[in-house]
Amino acid sequence: MTTLVVFESYFGNTEMVARAVAEVLGADGPVRTLRVAEVEAGHLEGLTVLVVGTPTRQFRGGPGIRAWLAKQPPGRCAGMRVAAFDTRVDPLAMRNPVERLVANAFGPAVGPIERHLQRLGGTLVGPAEGFALESSTGPLRPGETNRARSWARGLLGALGDPPSAIGAPPPSG
Ligand SMILES: Cc1cc2nc3c(=O)[nH]c(=O)nc-3n(C[C@H](O)[C@H](O)[C@H](O)COP(=O)(O)O)c2cc1C
């Protein structure tokens, strides 16, 4: 299994999650962890797994990740297993109720990123996840790095299943 974890990070929190995820996925083969600005087309050749991590910015994914996804050709993730996560301010830390309402209305930033990966032909390994910060610049809430490792272990487990088994109903009888 060859894995690429691509992330965008301004204050280091998304990077921290990306590295924790990569460390776990590394149990099953080579893993590269790259800032989105460093990713070249060749880095995606022969990949088994692509994980994308983004900060939430104005209720959406980071501009770098969104621009990078937008320029990928159709079918770029065909044959890959994909997963995505975001980092976001803990809603309980949002003092402004309007901000909280808008955040809820938009939904998690990772949703459109995950769907974009699927439109590019990727097959989801597992559900997207969000990791909470205490404030805009961090730090991550206590326990979030461990939760990132757990999420990655879940992905690792799911990677053992054939793609068609993910989300398929249990066999009858
Ligand atoms: C310009 C800007 C916009 C932001 N918009 C949101 C937002 O809409 N929702 C949210 O939960 N956090 C928002 N944040 C907080 C970011 O999610 C947080 O800075 C980011 O997850 C930190 O990740 P990083 O350390 O990897 O940069 C925003 C932060 C900045 C600077």
The ligand as an SDF file (V2000), in Angstrom:
LIG
                    3D

 31 33  0  0  0  0  0  0  0  0999 V2000
   -9.4240   33.4020    7.6970 C   0  0  0  0  0  0  0  0  0  0  0  0
   -9.8710   32.2750    8.5870 C   0  0  0  0  0  0  0  0  0  0  0  0
  -11.1430   31.7380    8.4190 C   0  0  0  0  0  0  0  0  0  0  0  0
  -11.5880   30.7160    9.2580 C   0  0  0  0  0  0  0  0  0  0  0  0
  -12.8570   30.2140    9.0880 N   0  0  0  0  0  0  0  0  0  0  0  0
  -13.2770   29.2240    9.9320 C   0  0  0  0  0  0  0  0  0  0  0  0
  -14.6010   28.7080    9.8180 C   0  0  0  0  0  0  0  0  0  0  0  0
  -15.3750   29.1060    8.9750 O   0  0  0  0  0  0  0  0  0  0  0  0
  -14.9740   27.7100   10.6590 N   0  0  0  0  0  0  0  0  0  0  0  0
  -14.1310   27.2090   11.6140 C   0  0  0  0  0  0  0  0  0  0  0  0
  -14.5320   26.3170   12.3640 O   0  0  0  0  0  0  0  0  0  0  0  0
  -12.8660   27.6810   11.7240 N   0  0  0  0  0  0  0  0  0  0  0  0
  -12.4400   28.6690   10.9270 C   0  0  0  0  0  0  0  0  0  0  0  0
  -11.1720   29.1600   11.0500 N   0  0  0  0  0  0  0  0  0  0  0  0
  -10.2510   28.5180   11.9810 C   0  0  0  0  0  0  0  0  0  0  0  0
   -9.4550   27.5020   11.2110 C   0  0  0  0  0  0  0  0  0  0  0  0
  -10.2340   26.3600   11.0050 O   0  0  0  0  0  0  0  0  0  0  0  0
   -8.1800   27.1720   11.9390 C   0  0  0  0  0  0  0  0  0  0  0  0
   -7.3520   28.3200   11.8960 O   0  0  0  0  0  0  0  0  0  0  0  0
   -7.4780   26.0120   11.2600 C   0  0  0  0  0  0  0  0  0  0  0  0
   -8.2120   24.8240   11.3920 O   0  0  0  0  0  0  0  0  0  0  0  0
   -6.1220   25.8230   11.8710 C   0  0  0  0  0  0  0  0  0  0  0  0
   -5.4530   24.8630   11.1280 O   0  0  0  0  0  0  0  0  0  0  0  0
   -3.9260   25.0910   10.8140 P   0  0  0  0  0  0  0  0  0  0  0  0
   -3.2270   25.2790   12.1160 O   0  0  0  0  0  0  0  0  0  0  0  0
   -3.5030   23.8450   10.1640 O   0  0  0  0  0  0  0  0  0  0  0  0
   -3.8020   26.2830    9.9210 O   0  0  0  0  0  0  0  0  0  0  0  0
  -10.7240   30.1930   10.2510 C   0  0  0  0  0  0  0  0  0  0  0  0
   -9.4450   30.7350   10.4100 C   0  0  0  0  0  0  0  0  0  0  0  0
   -9.0160   31.7680    9.5910 C   0  0  0  0  0  0  0  0  0  0  0  0
   -7.6510   32.3490    9.8110 C   0  0  0  0  0  0  0  0  0  0  0  0
  1  2  1  0
  2  3  1  0
  2 30  2  0
  3  4  2  0
  4  5  1  0
  4 28  1  0
  5  6  2  0
  6  7  1  0
  6 13  1  0
  7  8  2  0
  7  9  1  0
  9 10  1  0
 10 11  2  0
 10 12  1  0
 12 13  2  0
 13 14  1  0
 14 15  1  0
 14 28  1  0
 15 16  1  0
 16 17  1  0
 16 18  1  0
 18 19  1  0
 18 20  1  0
 20 21  1  0
 20 22  1  0
 22 23  1  0
 23 24  1  0
 24 25  2  0
 24 26  1  0
 24 27  1  0
 28 29  2  0
 29 30  1  0
 30 31  1  0
M  END
$$$$
